Amino acid sequence: MELINYLNEHFLTRDELLKTAKVSEETLRTYQEQKVMPGPSYTICLSLNCDSYFGEYDNEQRLEYYAKGYLTWLGILQSLNNLKDAFIIFKERYIKTIDELENNGYEDCIRELKESIDEQVEQEWGHFLNGTYGLCTKSGLPEDIAAKELAIREIKRLISFSKLSDEQLSKLAEAVNLLDAVSALFASHEKVRSSRQRLIDDVRKEYRL
């Protein structure tokens, strides 16, 4: 199955995550219940029917898939004395990425973003915890989340103009490349509705980037 192949290549099952991180299932669930660890980005329910010499066999499985970057996040959680510090670390890493990108020509978007940074980070934290960013960024971590948000804002700002100068086209290409670098590939059934299709593939085609 194409979807299963995509998930097995780009994500970790819950069992793989636990084994690699050396974390128990109880610990993972505790982190999730305390709202410091993301949930799965994909949940697959499989109903299997097998017919062989030994007769029929029916089985149902529920598979959870997590972004590979969550291994790093689990390591951070294990090192904390106070789990409430998880949000502080997320926010610090998010803002650090924004600051690092400020010198790369994104001043207008960053100025707007910083005006509501507390609200923005709270919103991103919620999407992080429900697994959304594990699905739509490559790592699912704060750095990719911040870069994705900034790139999307810059792309939308530039394509809102009726005509772009050579300098603006260059900035558009940089923003598209940034988004490409941090965005997930998406499963085939999702791509046509994804930001990758609308803001990377379609923009490159329209503006010949």
C-alpha positions as CSV (number, residue, x, y, z in Angstrom):
1,M,0.0,0.0,0.0
2,E,1.3,3.4,-1.0
3,L,0.3,5.1,2.2
4,I,1.8,2.5,4.4
5,N,5.1,2.7,2.5
6,Y,5.1,6.5,2.8
7,L,4.5,6.3,6.6
8,N,7.1,3.5,7.2
9,E,9.7,5.6,5.3
10,H,9.2,9.0,6.9
11,F,7.7,8.2,10.3
12,L,8.2,6.0,13.3
13,T,5.5,3.7,14.7
14,R,4.7,4.0,18.3
15,D,6.7,0.8,19.0
16,E,9.7,2.1,17.1
17,L,9.6,5.4,18.9
18,L,9.4,3.7,22.3
19,K,12.1,1.2,21.5
20,T,14.6,3.8,20.1
21,A,13.9,6.3,22.8
22,K,14.0,3.6,25.5
23,V,10.7,5.0,26.9
24,S,7.8,2.9,28.2
25,E,4.4,3.2,26.8
26,E,3.1,4.4,30.2
27,T,5.7,7.2,30.2
28,L,4.7,8.3,26.7
29,R,1.0,8.4,27.6
30,T,1.8,10.3,30.8
31,Y,3.7,13.0,28.8
32,Q,0.8,13.2,26.4
33,E,-1.8,13.5,29.2
34,Q,0.3,16.3,30.7
35,K,0.3,18.0,27.4
36,V,4.0,18.2,26.8
37,M,4.4,15.4,24.1
38,P,2.7,15.4,20.7
39,G,0.2,12.8,19.8
40,P,0.5,10.7,16.6
41,S,0.4,12.5,13.3
42,Y,-1.3,9.5,11.7
43,T,-3.4,6.7,13.1
44,I,-4.1,3.7,10.9
45,C,-6.7,1.1,11.7
46,L,-6.1,-2.2,9.8
47,S,-8.6,-5.0,9.4
48,L,-6.8,-8.2,8.2
49,N,-8.3,-11.3,6.8
50,C,-6.1,-14.3,5.9
51,D,-7.2,-17.6,4.3
52,S,-4.7,-20.4,4.2
53,Y,-4.4,-24.2,4.7
54,F,-4.9,-23.6,8.4
55,G,-8.2,-21.8,7.8
56,E,-9.3,-18.2,8.1
57,Y,-7.6,-15.7,10.4
58,D,-9.0,-12.3,11.2
59,N,-7.1,-9.5,13.0
60,E,-7.5,-5.8,13.7
61,Q,-4.5,-3.5,14.4
62,R,-4.2,0.1,15.3
63,L,-0.9,1.8,14.3
64,E,0.2,5.2,15.4
65,Y,2.9,7.0,13.4
66,Y,5.1,9.8,14.9
67,A,7.5,12.3,13.3
68,K,11.1,11.1,13.6
69,G,12.0,14.4,15.3
70,Y,10.0,13.4,18.3
71,L,12.8,11.2,19.4
72,T,14.7,14.4,20.2
73,W,11.7,15.9,22.0
74,L,11.3,12.8,24.1
75,G,15.0,13.1,25.1
76,I,14.4,16.7,26.2
77,L,11.3,15.7,28.3
78,Q,13.3,13.0,30.0
79,S,15.9,15.5,31.1
80,L,13.5,18.0,32.7
81,N,12.9,18.2,36.4
82,N,9.7,20.2,35.7
83,L,7.7,19.2,32.7
84,K,6.1,22.7,32.6
85,D,9.5,23.9,31.2
86,A,8.7,22.0,28.0
87,F,6.6,24.9,26.7
88,I,9.4,27.4,27.6
89,I,11.9,25.4,25.6
90,F,9.5,25.2,22.7
91,K,9.0,29.0,22.7
92,E,12.7,29.7,23.1
93,R,13.6,27.5,20.1
94,Y,10.8,29.0,18.0
95,I,11.8,32.6,18.7
96,K,15.5,31.8,18.2
97,T,14.7,30.5,14.7
98,I,12.7,33.6,13.9
99,D,15.5,35.8,15.1
100,E,18.0,33.9,13.0
101,L,15.9,34.3,9.9
102,E,15.4,38.1,10.5
103,N,18.7,38.8,8.7
104,N,17.7,36.9,5.6
105,G,15.3,39.4,4.2
106,Y,12.1,38.6,6.1
107,E,12.0,41.8,8.2
108,D,8.4,42.8,7.2
109,C,6.9,39.4,8.0
110,I,8.9,39.1,11.2
111,R,7.9,42.5,12.4
112,E,4.2,41.5,12.0
113,L,4.8,38.1,13.6
114,K,6.6,39.5,16.6
115,E,3.7,41.9,17.4
116,S,1.6,38.9,18.4
117,I,4.4,36.4,19.2
118,D,3.0,35.1,22.5
119,E,-0.4,34.4,20.9
120,Q,1.3,32.9,17.9
121,V,3.5,30.5,19.9
122,E,0.5,29.4,22.0
123,Q,-1.3,28.5,18.9
124,E,1.7,26.7,17.4
125,W,2.1,24.8,20.6
126,G,-1.4,23.5,20.3
127,H,-0.8,22.3,16.8
128,F,2.5,20.8,17.9
129,L,0.8,18.8,20.6
130,N,-2.0,17.4,18.4
131,G,0.5,16.0,15.9
132,T,-0.3,18.4,13.1
133,Y,3.3,19.6,12.6
134,G,4.5,16.1,12.7
135,L,2.5,15.6,9.6
136,C,3.3,18.8,7.7
137,T,7.0,19.5,8.6
138,K,9.9,17.2,8.2
139,S,10.9,17.1,11.9
140,G,7.9,18.3,13.7
141,L,10.2,20.4,15.9
142,P,10.0,24.2,16.8
143,E,12.7,25.2,14.2
144,D,10.8,23.7,11.3
145,I,7.5,25.0,12.6
146,A,8.8,28.6,12.9
147,A,10.5,28.5,9.5
148,K,7.3,27.1,7.9
149,E,5.1,29.8,9.4
150,L,7.5,32.6,8.3
151,A,7.9,31.2,4.8
152,I,4.2,30.9,4.3
153,R,3.6,34.5,5.4
154,E,6.3,35.8,3.1
155,I,5.1,33.8,0.1
156,K,1.5,35.0,0.6
157,R,2.7,38.6,1.0
158,L,4.6,38.5,-2.3
159,I,2.1,36.8,-4.4
160,S,-0.6,39.3,-3.3
161,F,1.2,41.9,-5.5
162,S,-0.1,42.2,-9.1
163,K,3.4,42.3,-10.5
164,L,6.8,41.4,-8.9
165,S,10.1,43.1,-9.5
166,D,13.3,41.0,-10.1
167,E,14.2,41.6,-6.4
168,Q,10.8,40.4,-5.2
169,L,11.0,37.4,-7.4
170,S,14.3,36.5,-5.9
171,K,12.8,36.9,-2.4
172,L,9.9,34.7,-3.5
173,A,12.2,32.0,-4.7
174,E,14.1,32.1,-1.3
175,A,10.9,31.8,0.7
176,V,9.6,28.9,-1.5
177,N,13.0,27.2,-1.0
178,L,12.8,27.7,2.7
179,L,9.3,26.2,2.8
180,D,10.4,23.3,0.7
181,A,13.3,22.6,3.0
182,V,11.1,22.3,6.1
183,S,7.8,20.9,4.7
184,A,6.9,17.2,4.7
185,L,6.3,15.5,1.3
186,F,2.8,14.6,2.4
187,A,1.0,11.4,1.5
188,S,-0.2,11.1,-2.1
189,H,-3.9,11.5,-1.1
190,E,-3.1,14.7,0.9
191,K,-0.7,16.5,-1.4
192,V,-3.3,18.1,-3.7
193,R,-4.8,20.0,-0.7
194,S,-1.5,20.7,1.0
195,S,0.6,23.8,1.4
196,R,3.3,22.1,-0.6
197,Q,1.1,21.9,-3.6
198,R,-0.3,25.5,-3.3
199,L,2.7,27.4,-2.1
200,I,5.6,25.4,-3.5
201,D,4.7,23.5,-6.6
202,D,2.0,25.9,-7.9
203,V,4.0,29.0,-7.1
204,R,7.2,27.7,-8.8
205,K,5.2,26.8,-11.9
206,E,3.3,30.2,-12.0
207,Y,6.4,32.3,-11.4
208,R,8.8,30.1,-13.2
209,L,11.1,29.8,-10.2
